[in-house]
Amino acid sequence: MKQNIYVFIYLSGMTEAVPAGVFLYDDSEKTGEFKYGLRYEKREDALPVDPISLPLHTRALPTGLNGGIYGTLRDSIPDYWGRVVMAVKKDIAPEQLSLIDMMLESNAARIGNLDFRISADSPEPELSLPNYIKLEDIVAAAHSIENNEKVSQDILALYAQGSSMGGARPKCTVQMNDTMWLAKFPSKNDKANIPLIEYATMRLAAECGINTPEVRLEKIGAKDIFMVQRFDRIRTDKGWVRNGFMSALSLMKWDENDRHLWSYYTLADEMLRHMPVESVRQLYKRMLFNAFVNNSDDHPRNHGFLITGGDITISPAYDIVPSIKTKGVGTQSFLAMSVGKKGRSVDMENLLSYCYMFGYKSADHALDGCIKPMINIIRKWRDYFSDYGADSDTIRILEDTFFIPDL
């Protein structure tokens, strides 16, 4: 079955989208093809839908990567949790929903500056986010969804739009004053206070010189809720203005199944084609920090880039959560992406082996200019976590998790 999907884009400073082109999807072959509209390409303010895979004034080749959906288009589709929420709303099994089903679900809160509609005349989707004051109801709904319990349609209607972001954990975008926040909730499978741990880790990352969005920790009843400000939305007098977004997976044209290709150093090499060396050094800091706090979920969809006008810049860091280690159960750690000559292995020799690809002249340059200052901060992680609200049980759970080399 073939289907035409109209791709809309929110251009710079605009609060309503314009049609940019048509995405032809072949479900039987799992391939997709995109064509820009002639009227759109003639616009002086036209921007590429995907500056890597779909440059303007170029006939794009059909793609079979990632289920046949081009990079930024795929980045705009909710992941596992969004699929679960949509399935509950429709009263069907999550497996019955395809990526195209989720793409076409009306949603004004999806990440980035794209939208997908069934025709060029389809109306602008209505933004109807839950307000922060509804957070208690939203947290309760997340618990009910995880436990296959009934959820009211009123809450689901709000929740379905707010759950448009990627990832597997329960979450929802909420509006608070003039900002959008992604609220991340406890999960029934958690063996520790993950919202608090993510909050403290993000605060520690900022101390280490990593660009992070504003974060908060809120208490709803007895539960901690981690909140991170959406960096792809800006409130103006006219409404919400959007920044484009693409993941590292899209920047590199990697397939989700080609894990052997994923590496920080090849990502750095590609970044240098589009942005200054300072951005590559920022990536190196994130790689190191992920290694030191044992964030093994650092796959390329958890590294992002903002698209503003014709520029691509590294986005604030997100989804940095330690993978808790148990004492006596293995000592070697691995990241999701290769870091050096020994692949994904976490040790100082490997972390330093390709430092020159991140803008450092030598291992000593990287040690003095980046690594030692980070280690001096991370060595005091217990004090920082305690200041951020972690209790003694949470700190005890993390005791064997971090990798802190003796430099």
Steps between C-alpha positions, in 0.01 A plus 500: 500500500630846404404816684556872440579699814528877485799633691453846654772718648499790744735754346714742701285711733172351372233348724305332218649240268513510120500195269854415391451183298361149479638184658401190304517192721486142372394283792556172319861587410566714810648776285429870481556779249467875549438777247497872575212706369589740219324792671684429823843491339435841345450658843786727606469372859484130406698267726591137440278249677817304573825683415696173483270257319267746324683816386299754305499498119618139492310188399524273801574134456248256651605374842471165671681610816311475828188350351507723192460832685754782454696622804319810627163350407577198719630723779160674510311177572442391862683195627389219728315697768316711244399180321365351824296813579359517146406131515312551828318797348392289201439189716730280291827318560816713454625252240206590277633855455747564220749786480274658237200478737698690760633745244148598390354527850423871546751637747609860549760408763722271291871581514651722234342718232319243282141380480329230294152518350278307261453791258645839413181660637501324837451747786763603751502257797372649822749531784325376811767410751420410859583781739747443780212509750368182334825315569356293785231364267759436228726306739201290609414435134856381430471254787167374367635462145799298622268273697241457222236685700227721358581867438241771440473623141537862615842430651599281206418778256749727678749224565512375142627837379735551792658157450641583159867477597730202454612241751346216696442659842163650602504869414284791389557854375328755723465875480612712792470877472656585160720193462462136397641230725544128449396331824646152554334274755595198709440164333365188666823321401730748673730358767613846606376859493582553131344849466717628787809322365449649152449846649818476709700359209391781268594755766840331535542509120445876503768533770736318262448756223238310300227711343174385660145635493339633816390214724279473807399237751139517610322302768151371416370325807779262602647479147789697353442631148794603281427797277714627214422812298429438130781657298318476165224746598512876564201700621439827312219756486367314193515155658746211509793522257677173417858402443574213266650188654698201379666218686857384449349193336353729234807720465709191428236319288543197725243224524382397845617145423852598389642523850847402384520839322414713801798693636569833662805570285324456165218718634762761594649485151159565342421778747811689390343530154212701645611666824807636680754297697347622828195283426720194449674568831157519660424157355825368648398630843167318466674179396731522800219585740292207373800276563567638849136472619436174309224628275494203263181621324697760302383373160494747206134591544597632844732758342325783321546809284290813457428637154447877499489666162778337302715420802543168682615525863539240772195500727509510879572157647211275600421148622813459711423235762750265668451129434515375856770237559488231766815429697669179393307470172766586243742790517532602134262760363401570141325790330248460217735668251866431431734744678844399374737235367355236733142563398236568767719405797524756782858554614729801485724361225199451274338835588823678410591298191317724247501826697661676201174451307325719758730800468774404746864494386609219731394283793663750740303783336173308554595404856591851610240688298200275557530174689674594826262791573202267441644226722565748781128582496367147451720375784276706731177357353367390841511857632338636184227236500430565867467873428258415216274304734630142481460307824749251642319202342525651151870576546561149629328348194738694273823422690629245247367671187736787419839461331743744663858448376790586727680771302 
